[in-house]
Amino acid sequence: MLKNYTLLFFLLTTLNLVSQEVQIFKVQDFDLNGKVQSCLVITDYGRELFEFAETGLLTKTVTQYNDTDQDITYYRYEGGELLEKRMESYKGNVLDAATSMVNFYVIDSLPTKRVSEKIISYDKEFLELQEYEFDEEDRLTKITTSNEEGVDEMILEYAAYKDENTVNFWLNEIMQKSIRTSDRQTPKGIHKAILTKEYVDGEPNIAFEEVFDSDGKLISRETFGYDFTKKGFVSEEKKLNFYDSEGMLDRVVTKSENAESVKEYIFQFDSNPAKNWIKKIVTPDNSYVTRRITYYPDEPLPNEPNE
């Protein structure tokens, strides 16, 4: 599935202190294949570097805003579990201790899994404590967030009906979000639909429906706004993704009530057997993304001397 690389990556994954499940990123999450050691993403608005362990786990990210300002995040694991995440913010090539932070994770698996995440700034100021609780099926059921503003409690409720599964998110007993997943039988196989509804102060606000084909590729994404007059969600925009014979994104058609536009995608690939794309061009706006990818060396064959 094609991922969009932007400098918002860190704002969404490492700087965001809003309660969310602990995420572990791997090579595949960045639309990369094979034993990738590093991937430098170059756009017309900045650069991002991603480094991976041989196991495929993300170990380091660097967001370069300009010649002197950058964010560097380090990930440390044990037994496949995330134990520590350090985000260092540099301004004018100087570490900013107030905005740099470290996340410590403690995992307790008995009787059911519990994870605590303590967030401390580099100048040793306590920022937040998040505690995650899971049920017997290893599903996240509760997130308790404690900081100087008080304590918030997020409850996740699961429900199943026929071929639909729904998760409702309640923050301090107020509905925040609902995610419904369902399977649809189509002439081209089973498609998975994920409908996400978001609420503000318990009132419906916006919704998104994403549909994936049997290969897991996103084929459509529709955005809805809530109409209080009609008392329901109304479609505002729909994006349709089309892929070529090799499964690469070919074009995206965007439809709204009064307009339709088309963007086409052109890819160039490296010579590695894993076949990763190294340049993406989007027309007609002619924007681009370039990737410089390095790989871990292949293991020697049996009885082959180690050079």
C-alpha positions as YAML, in Angstrom:
chain: A
units: angstrom
residues:
- id: 1
  name: MET
  ca: [0.00, 0.00, 0.00]
- id: 2
  name: LEU
  ca: [1.39, 3.39, -0.98]
- id: 3
  name: LYS
  ca: [2.28, 5.63, 1.92]
- id: 4
  name: ASN
  ca: [2.49, 9.44, 1.79]
- id: 5
  name: TYR
  ca: [5.79, 10.80, 3.09]
- id: 6
  name: THR
  ca: [5.50, 14.23, 4.70]
- id: 7
  name: LEU
  ca: [7.25, 16.11, 7.46]
- id: 8
  name: LEU
  ca: [4.14, 15.52, 9.57]
- id: 9
  name: PHE
  ca: [5.33, 11.95, 10.20]
- id: 10
  name: PHE
  ca: [6.83, 12.87, 13.55]
- id: 11
  name: LEU
  ca: [3.96, 15.07, 14.60]
- id: 12
  name: LEU
  ca: [1.67, 12.07, 14.18]
- id: 13
  name: THR
  ca: [3.86, 9.37, 15.66]
- id: 14
  name: THR
  ca: [6.47, 10.73, 18.05]
- id: 15
  name: LEU
  ca: [5.43, 14.18, 19.23]
- id: 16
  name: ASN
  ca: [1.73, 13.52, 19.64]
- id: 17
  name: LEU
  ca: [0.87, 13.09, 23.32]
- id: 18
  name: VAL
  ca: [-2.78, 12.29, 22.61]
- id: 19
  name: SER
  ca: [-3.65, 8.82, 23.93]
- id: 20
  name: GLN
  ca: [-3.08, 6.16, 21.32]
- id: 21
  name: GLU
  ca: [-1.96, 2.57, 21.16]
- id: 22
  name: VAL
  ca: [1.80, 2.00, 21.20]
- id: 23
  name: GLN
  ca: [2.91, 1.60, 17.59]
- id: 24
  name: ILE
  ca: [5.84, -0.44, 16.30]
- id: 25
  name: PHE
  ca: [6.92, 0.39, 12.75]
- id: 26
  name: LYS
  ca: [8.56, -1.99, 10.29]
- id: 27
  name: VAL
  ca: [10.03, -1.82, 6.79]
- id: 28
  name: GLN
  ca: [6.70, -2.74, 5.21]
- id: 29
  name: ASP
  ca: [4.97, 0.26, 6.81]
- id: 30
  name: PHE
  ca: [7.01, 2.56, 4.55]
- id: 31
  name: ASP
  ca: [6.18, 0.82, 1.27]
- id: 32
  name: LEU
  ca: [9.59, -0.86, 1.25]
- id: 33
  name: ASN
  ca: [10.55, -4.43, 0.37]
- id: 34
  name: GLY
  ca: [13.50, -6.62, 1.24]
- id: 35
  name: LYS
  ca: [16.32, -6.17, 3.77]
- id: 36
  name: VAL
  ca: [16.38, -2.38, 3.78]
- id: 37
  name: GLN
  ca: [19.03, -0.79, 5.99]
- id: 38
  name: SER
  ca: [18.09, 2.84, 5.37]
- id: 39
  name: CYS
  ca: [15.84, 4.95, 3.19]
- id: 40
  name: LEU
  ca: [16.39, 8.66, 2.59]
- id: 41
  name: VAL
  ca: [13.22, 10.37, 1.34]
- id: 42
  name: ILE
  ca: [13.78, 13.62, -0.57]
- id: 43
  name: THR
  ca: [10.90, 15.91, -1.49]
- id: 44
  name: ASP
  ca: [10.59, 19.51, -2.59]
- id: 45
  name: TYR
  ca: [9.82, 20.49, 1.04]
- id: 46
  name: GLY
  ca: [12.40, 18.55, 3.07]
- id: 47
  name: ARG
  ca: [14.12, 15.26, 3.85]
- id: 48
  name: GLU
  ca: [13.44, 12.29, 6.08]
- id: 49
  name: LEU
  ca: [15.78, 9.40, 6.87]
- id: 50
  name: PHE
  ca: [14.55, 6.01, 8.10]
- id: 51
  name: GLU
  ca: [16.94, 3.36, 9.44]
- id: 52
  name: PHE
  ca: [16.01, -0.26, 10.15]
- id: 53
  name: ALA
  ca: [17.45, -3.27, 11.97]
- id: 54
  name: GLU
  ca: [18.03, -6.48, 10.00]
- id: 55
  name: THR
  ca: [14.81, -7.77, 11.55]
- id: 56
  name: GLY
  ca: [12.97, -4.97, 9.75]
- id: 57
  name: LEU
  ca: [12.17, -2.90, 12.86]
- id: 58
  name: LEU
  ca: [12.49, 0.88, 12.62]
- id: 59
  name: THR
  ca: [15.45, 2.03, 14.75]
- id: 60
  name: LYS
  ca: [15.99, 5.67, 13.82]
- id: 61
  name: THR
  ca: [14.30, 8.53, 12.00]
- id: 62
  name: VAL
  ca: [15.65, 11.96, 11.09]
- id: 63
  name: THR
  ca: [13.47, 14.82, 9.90]
- id: 64
  name: GLN
  ca: [15.60, 17.57, 8.36]
- id: 65
  name: TYR
  ca: [13.76, 20.89, 8.20]
- id: 66
  name: ASN
  ca: [16.73, 22.98, 7.06]
- id: 67
  name: ASP
  ca: [20.52, 23.08, 7.48]
- id: 68
  name: THR
  ca: [20.36, 23.67, 11.24]
- id: 69
  name: ASP
  ca: [16.97, 22.36, 12.46]
- id: 70
  name: GLN
  ca: [16.15, 18.67, 12.72]
- id: 71
  name: ASP
  ca: [14.37, 16.05, 14.83]
- id: 72
  name: ILE
  ca: [16.03, 12.68, 15.50]
- id: 73
  name: THR
  ca: [14.13, 9.76, 17.03]
- id: 74
  name: TYR
  ca: [15.71, 6.53, 18.28]
- id: 75
  name: TYR
  ca: [13.78, 3.31, 18.95]
- id: 76
  name: ARG
  ca: [15.04, 0.55, 21.27]
- id: 77
  name: TYR
  ca: [13.47, -2.90, 21.46]
- id: 78
  name: GLU
  ca: [13.75, -6.09, 23.47]
- id: 79
  name: GLY
  ca: [12.13, -9.34, 22.38]
- id: 80
  name: GLY
  ca: [10.27, -7.51, 19.61]
- id: 81
  name: GLU
  ca: [8.69, -5.08, 22.10]
- id: 82
  name: LEU
  ca: [9.34, -1.34, 22.15]
- id: 83
  name: LEU
  ca: [11.14, -0.37, 25.37]
- id: 84
  name: GLU
  ca: [12.32, 3.18, 24.70]
- id: 85
  name: LYS
  ca: [11.78, 5.98, 22.22]
- id: 86
  name: ARG
  ca: [13.95, 9.11, 22.30]
- id: 87
  name: MET
  ca: [13.11, 12.23, 20.30]
- id: 88
  name: GLU
  ca: [15.87, 14.84, 20.13]
- id: 89
  name: SER
  ca: [15.00, 18.24, 18.72]
- id: 90
  name: TYR
  ca: [17.83, 20.41, 17.40]
- id: 91
  name: LYS
  ca: [17.42, 24.13, 16.68]
- id: 92
  name: GLY
  ca: [20.38, 25.96, 15.26]
- id: 93
  name: ASN
  ca: [22.37, 22.71, 15.63]
- id: 94
  name: VAL
  ca: [21.81, 22.87, 19.42]
- id: 95
  name: LEU
  ca: [19.81, 20.28, 21.36]
- id: 96
  name: ASP
  ca: [16.62, 21.79, 22.77]
- id: 97
  name: ALA
  ca: [16.18, 19.94, 26.08]
- id: 98
  name: ALA
  ca: [12.73, 21.42, 26.73]
- id: 99
  name: THR
  ca: [11.18, 19.99, 23.55]
- id: 100
  name: SER
  ca: [13.27, 16.80, 23.43]
- id: 101
  name: MET
  ca: [11.74, 13.84, 25.20]
- id: 102
  name: VAL
  ca: [12.08, 10.17, 26.02]
- id: 103
  name: ASN
  ca: [9.29, 7.59, 26.24]
- id: 104
  name: PHE
  ca: [9.90, 4.62, 28.56]
- id: 105
  name: TYR
  ca: [7.76, 1.49, 28.21]
- id: 106
  name: VAL
  ca: [7.20, -1.19, 30.83]
- id: 107
  name: ILE
  ca: [5.32, -4.35, 29.83]
- id: 108
  name: ASP
  ca: [3.49, -6.66, 32.23]
- id: 109
  name: SER
  ca: [1.91, -9.76, 30.67]
- id: 110
  name: LEU
  ca: [0.27, -11.29, 33.75]
- id: 111
  name: PRO
  ca: [-2.57, -12.05, 33.96]
- id: 112
  name: THR
  ca: [-3.38, -9.95, 30.89]
- id: 113
  name: LYS
  ca: [-1.10, -7.55, 29.05]
- id: 114
  name: ARG
  ca: [-0.54, -4.08, 30.51]
- id: 115
  name: VAL
  ca: [1.84, -1.47, 29.12]
- id: 116
  name: SER
  ca: [2.87, 1.76, 30.84]
- id: 117
  name: GLU
  ca: [4.43, 4.64, 28.90]
- id: 118
  name: LYS
  ca: [6.20, 7.38, 30.84]
- id: 119
  name: ILE
  ca: [7.14, 10.53, 28.93]
- id: 120
  name: ILE
  ca: [9.89, 12.80, 30.31]
- id: 121
  name: SER
  ca: [11.60, 15.79, 28.71]
- id: 122
  name: TYR
  ca: [15.39, 15.96, 28.41]
- id: 123
  name: ASP
  ca: [15.43, 18.66, 31.07]
- id: 124
  name: LYS
  ca: [13.88, 16.00, 33.38]
- id: 125
  name: GLU
  ca: [10.37, 17.42, 33.45]
- id: 126
  name: PHE
  ca: [7.57, 14.86, 33.73]
- id: 127
  name: LEU
  ca: [5.16, 15.27, 30.82]
- id: 128
  name: GLU
  ca: [2.76, 12.36, 30.86]
- id: 129
  name: LEU
  ca: [2.03, 8.79, 31.93]
- id: 130
  name: GLN
  ca: [-0.08, 6.52, 29.74]
- id: 131
  name: GLU
  ca: [-1.23, 3.08, 30.84]
- id: 132
  name: TYR
  ca: [-2.60, 0.62, 28.27]
- id: 133
  name: GLU
  ca: [-4.74, -2.36, 29.26]
- id: 134
  name: PHE
  ca: [-5.54, -5.37, 27.04]
- id: 135
  name: ASP
  ca: [-8.06, -8.20, 27.30]
- id: 136
  name: GLU
  ca: [-7.54, -11.97, 26.95]
- id: 137
  name: GLU
  ca: [-7.66, -11.61, 23.14]
- id: 138
  name: ASP
  ca: [-4.82, -9.05, 23.29]
- id: 139
  name: ARG
  ca: [-7.20, -6.24, 22.28]
- id: 140
  name: LEU
  ca: [-6.60, -2.77, 23.68]
- id: 141
  name: THR
  ca: [-9.47, -1.98, 26.07]
- id: 142
  name: LYS
  ca: [-8.41, 1.01, 28.14]
- id: 143
  name: ILE
  ca: [-5.92, 3.91, 28.08]
- id: 144
  name: THR
  ca: [-5.42, 6.01, 31.21]
- id: 145
  name: THR
  ca: [-3.55, 9.28, 30.67]
- id: 146
  name: SER
  ca: [-2.12, 11.27, 33.59]
- id: 147
  name: ASN
  ca: [-0.46, 14.68, 33.34]
- id: 148
  name: GLU
  ca: [-0.46, 18.04, 35.10]
- id: 149
  name: GLU
  ca: [-3.95, 18.75, 33.74]
- id: 150
  name: GLY
  ca: [-5.44, 15.69, 35.43]
- id: 151
  name: VAL
  ca: [-6.42, 12.14, 34.50]
- id: 152
  name: ASP
  ca: [-8.27, 11.07, 31.34]
- id: 153
  name: GLU
  ca: [-9.68, 7.62, 30.68]
- id: 154
  name: MET
  ca: [-10.24, 6.20, 27.20]
- id: 155
  name: ILE
  ca: [-12.44, 3.09, 27.04]
- id: 156
  name: LEU
  ca: [-12.56, 0.91, 23.92]
- id: 157
  name: GLU
  ca: [-15.74, -1.14, 23.44]
- id: 158
  name: TYR
  ca: [-15.89, -4.01, 20.93]
- id: 159
  name: ALA
  ca: [-19.03, -5.31, 19.26]
- id: 160
  name: ALA
  ca: [-19.65, -7.86, 16.48]
- id: 161
  name: TYR
  ca: [-22.75, -8.22, 14.31]
- id: 162
  name: LYS
  ca: [-22.84, -10.66, 11.37]
- id: 163
  name: ASP
  ca: [-19.79, -9.75, 9.25]
- id: 164
  name: GLU
  ca: [-19.21, -6.37, 10.95]
- id: 165
  name: ASN
  ca: [-16.88, -5.55, 13.83]
- id: 166
  name: THR
  ca: [-17.09, -2.21, 15.61]
- id: 167
  name: VAL
  ca: [-14.82, -0.47, 18.10]
- id: 168
  name: ASN
  ca: [-16.15, 2.55, 19.98]
- id: 169
  name: PHE
  ca: [-13.79, 4.98, 21.73]
- id: 170
  name: TRP
  ca: [-15.09, 6.80, 24.82]
- id: 171
  name: LEU
  ca: [-13.02, 9.56, 26.45]
- id: 172
  name: ASN
  ca: [-14.27, 10.28, 29.97]
- id: 173
  name: GLU
  ca: [-17.62, 8.71, 28.97]
- id: 174
  name: ILE
  ca: [-17.95, 10.93, 25.87]
- id: 175
  name: MET
  ca: [-17.91, 9.34, 22.41]
- id: 176
  name: GLN
  ca: [-14.75, 10.25, 20.49]
- id: 177
  name: LYS
  ca: [-14.57, 7.83, 17.59]
- id: 178
  name: SER
  ca: [-16.15, 4.73, 16.10]
- id: 179
  name: ILE
  ca: [-14.45, 2.30, 13.70]
- id: 180
  name: ARG
  ca: [-16.52, -0.33, 11.88]
- id: 181
  name: THR
  ca: [-14.84, -3.02, 9.78]
- id: 182
  name: SER
  ca: [-16.79, -5.23, 7.38]
- id: 183
  name: ASP
  ca: [-16.16, -7.61, 4.48]
- id: 184
  name: ARG
  ca: [-17.92, -7.16, 1.16]
- id: 185
  name: GLN
  ca: [-18.24, -9.86, -1.46]
- id: 186
  name: THR
  ca: [-17.53, -8.43, -4.94]
- id: 187
  name: PRO
  ca: [-16.92, -9.95, -8.40]
- id: 188
  name: LYS
  ca: [-13.21, -9.27, -7.77]
- id: 189
  name: GLY
  ca: [-13.11, -11.01, -4.40]
- id: 190
  name: ILE
  ca: [-13.68, -9.93, -0.83]
- id: 191
  name: HIS
  ca: [-13.12, -6.26, -0.14]
- id: 192
  name: LYS
  ca: [-12.58, -4.87, 3.36]
- id: 193
  name: ALA
  ca: [-14.37, -1.64, 4.27]
- id: 194
  name: ILE
  ca: [-13.32, 0.47, 7.26]
- id: 195
  name: LEU
  ca: [-15.72, 3.24, 8.29]
- id: 196
  name: THR
  ca: [-14.37, 5.72, 10.84]
- id: 197
  name: LYS
  ca: [-16.67, 8.28, 12.47]
- id: 198
  name: GLU
  ca: [-15.20, 11.09, 14.54]
- id: 199
  name: TYR
  ca: [-17.07, 13.13, 17.15]
- id: 200
  name: VAL
  ca: [-16.55, 16.51, 18.82]
- id: 201
  name: ASP
  ca: [-17.95, 16.83, 22.35]
- id: 202
  name: GLY
  ca: [-19.95, 13.70, 21.66]
- id: 203
  name: GLU
  ca: [-21.55, 15.12, 18.50]
- id: 204
  name: PRO
  ca: [-20.88, 13.56, 15.06]
- id: 205
  name: ASN
  ca: [-18.43, 15.65, 13.02]
- id: 206
  name: ILE
  ca: [-16.73, 13.85, 10.15]
- id: 207
  name: ALA
  ca: [-16.39, 10.33, 8.74]
- id: 208
  name: PHE
  ca: [-14.11, 8.41, 6.39]
- id: 209
  name: GLU
  ca: [-14.68, 5.13, 4.60]
- id: 210
  name: GLU
  ca: [-11.70, 3.26, 3.18]
- id: 211
  name: VAL
  ca: [-12.10, 0.17, 1.00]
- id: 212
  name: PHE
  ca: [-9.25, -2.31, 0.43]
- id: 213
  name: ASP
  ca: [-9.11, -5.06, -2.17]
- id: 214
  name: SER
  ca: [-8.17, -8.70, -1.52]
- id: 215
  name: ASP
  ca: [-4.46, -7.77, -1.82]
- id: 216
  name: GLY
  ca: [-4.79, -5.08, 0.85]
- id: 217
  name: LYS
  ca: [-4.50, -2.17, -1.58]
- id: 218
  name: LEU
  ca: [-6.57, 0.93, -0.93]
- id: 219
  name: ILE
  ca: [-9.06, 1.29, -3.79]
- id: 220
  name: SER
  ca: [-11.26, 4.11, -2.49]
- id: 221
  name: ARG
  ca: [-11.51, 6.68, 0.30]
- id: 222
  name: GLU
  ca: [-14.67, 8.68, 0.81]
- id: 223
  name: THR
  ca: [-14.99, 11.68, 3.14]
- id: 224
  name: PHE
  ca: [-18.30, 12.60, 4.80]
- id: 225
  name: GLY
  ca: [-19.38, 15.66, 6.74]
- id: 226
  name: TYR
  ca: [-22.24, 15.60, 9.22]
- id: 227
  name: ASP
  ca: [-25.38, 17.47, 8.19]
- id: 228
  name: PHE
  ca: [-27.38, 18.40, 11.30]
- id: 229
  name: THR
  ca: [-30.36, 19.34, 9.16]
- id: 230
  name: LYS
  ca: [-30.50, 15.93, 7.52]
- id: 231
  name: LYS
  ca: [-29.27, 14.29, 10.73]
- id: 232
  name: GLY
  ca: [-26.78, 12.15, 8.90]
- id: 233
  name: PHE
  ca: [-23.39, 12.03, 7.19]
- id: 234
  name: VAL
  ca: [-23.24, 13.44, 3.65]
- id: 235
  name: SER
  ca: [-20.55, 12.57, 1.11]
- id: 236
  name: GLU
  ca: [-18.17, 15.44, 0.37]
- id: 237
  name: GLU
  ca: [-15.38, 13.80, -1.63]
- id: 238
  name: LYS
  ca: [-14.41, 10.39, -2.96]
- id: 239
  name: LYS
  ca: [-10.99, 9.26, -4.17]
- id: 240
  name: LEU
  ca: [-10.69, 6.20, -6.41]
- id: 241
  name: ASN
  ca: [-7.28, 4.51, -6.74]
- id: 242
  name: PHE
  ca: [-6.36, 2.54, -9.85]
- id: 243
  name: TYR
  ca: [-3.33, 0.25, -10.10]
- id: 244
  name: ASP
  ca: [-1.30, -1.13, -13.00]
- id: 245
  name: SER
  ca: [-0.67, -4.80, -13.78]
- id: 246
  name: GLU
  ca: [2.24, -4.88, -11.30]
- id: 247
  name: GLY
  ca: [0.17, -3.46, -8.46]
- id: 248
  name: MET
  ca: [1.64, 0.05, -8.52]
- id: 249
  name: LEU
  ca: [-0.59, 3.08, -8.16]
- id: 250
  name: ASP
  ca: [-1.40, 4.35, -11.64]
- id: 251
  name: ARG
  ca: [-3.88, 7.18, -11.09]
- id: 252
  name: VAL
  ca: [-6.20, 8.70, -8.51]
- id: 253
  name: VAL
  ca: [-9.60, 10.08, -9.51]
- id: 254
  name: THR
  ca: [-11.10, 12.58, -7.06]
- id: 255
  name: LYS
  ca: [-14.84, 13.25, -7.27]
- id: 256
  name: SER
  ca: [-16.92, 15.81, -5.43]
- id: 257
  name: GLU
  ca: [-20.41, 17.15, -6.03]
- id: 258
  name: ASN
  ca: [-19.31, 19.69, -8.62]
- id: 259
  name: ALA
  ca: [-15.85, 18.65, -9.76]
- id: 260
  name: GLU
  ca: [-13.63, 15.77, -10.84]
- id: 261
  name: SER
  ca: [-9.85, 15.67, -11.13]
- id: 262
  name: VAL
  ca: [-7.25, 13.07, -12.05]
- id: 263
  name: LYS
  ca: [-3.67, 12.63, -10.84]
- id: 264
  name: GLU
  ca: [-1.32, 10.18, -12.55]
- id: 265
  name: TYR
  ca: [1.68, 8.50, -10.94]
- id: 266
  name: ILE
  ca: [4.97, 7.55, -12.57]
- id: 267
  name: PHE
  ca: [7.53, 5.37, -10.75]
- id: 268
  name: GLN
  ca: [11.18, 4.53, -11.33]
- id: 269
  name: PHE
  ca: [12.68, 1.45, -9.63]
- id: 270
  name: ASP
  ca: [16.09, 0.40, -8.36]
- id: 271
  name: SER
  ca: [17.99, -2.68, -9.58]
- id: 272
  name: ASN
  ca: [17.71, -4.60, -6.30]
- id: 273
  name: PRO
  ca: [15.81, -7.93, -6.48]
- id: 274
  name: ALA
  ca: [13.39, -6.53, -3.89]
- id: 275
  name: LYS
  ca: [12.41, -3.91, -6.51]
- id: 276
  name: ASN
  ca: [11.70, -0.74, -4.58]
- id: 277
  name: TRP
  ca: [10.69, 2.47, -6.26]
- id: 278
  name: ILE
  ca: [13.25, 5.28, -6.02]
- id: 279
  name: LYS
  ca: [11.34, 8.09, -7.70]
- id: 280
  name: LYS
  ca: [7.66, 8.99, -7.80]
- id: 281
  name: ILE
  ca: [6.34, 11.75, -10.05]
- id: 282
  name: VAL
  ca: [2.77, 13.03, -9.79]
- id: 283
  name: THR
  ca: [1.17, 14.83, -12.73]
- id: 284
  name: PRO
  ca: [-0.23, 17.28, -13.66]
- id: 285
  name: ASP
  ca: [1.22, 19.18, -10.66]
- id: 286
  name: ASN
  ca: [4.68, 17.64, -11.33]
- id: 287
  name: SER
  ca: [5.47, 17.07, -7.66]
- id: 288
  name: TYR
  ca: [8.05, 14.41, -6.88]
- id: 289
  name: VAL
  ca: [9.49, 12.15, -4.19]
- id: 290
  name: THR
  ca: [12.95, 10.60, -4.48]
- id: 291
  name: ARG
  ca: [14.21, 7.73, -2.29]
- id: 292
  name: ARG
  ca: [17.82, 6.64, -1.77]
- id: 293
  name: ILE
  ca: [17.75, 3.08, -0.42]
- id: 294
  name: THR
  ca: [20.57, 0.99, 1.00]
- id: 295
  name: TYR
  ca: [20.28, -2.72, 1.80]
- id: 296
  name: TYR
  ca: [21.86, -5.16, 4.20]
- id: 297
  name: PRO
  ca: [24.25, -7.50, 2.34]
- id: 298
  name: ASP
  ca: [22.83, -10.89, 1.41]
- id: 299
  name: GLU
  ca: [23.89, -13.77, 3.62]
- id: 300
  name: PRO
  ca: [26.53, -16.01, 1.99]
- id: 301
  name: LEU
  ca: [25.37, -19.29, 0.55]
- id: 302
  name: PRO
  ca: [26.30, -22.54, 2.38]
- id: 303
  name: ASN
  ca: [29.99, -23.42, 1.96]
- id: 304
  name: GLU
  ca: [30.61, -20.00, 0.39]
- id: 305
  name: PRO
  ca: [33.58, -18.18, 1.96]
- id: 306
  name: ASN
  ca: [32.74, -15.10, 3.99]
- id: 307
  name: GLU
  ca: [34.47, -12.16, 2.38]
...
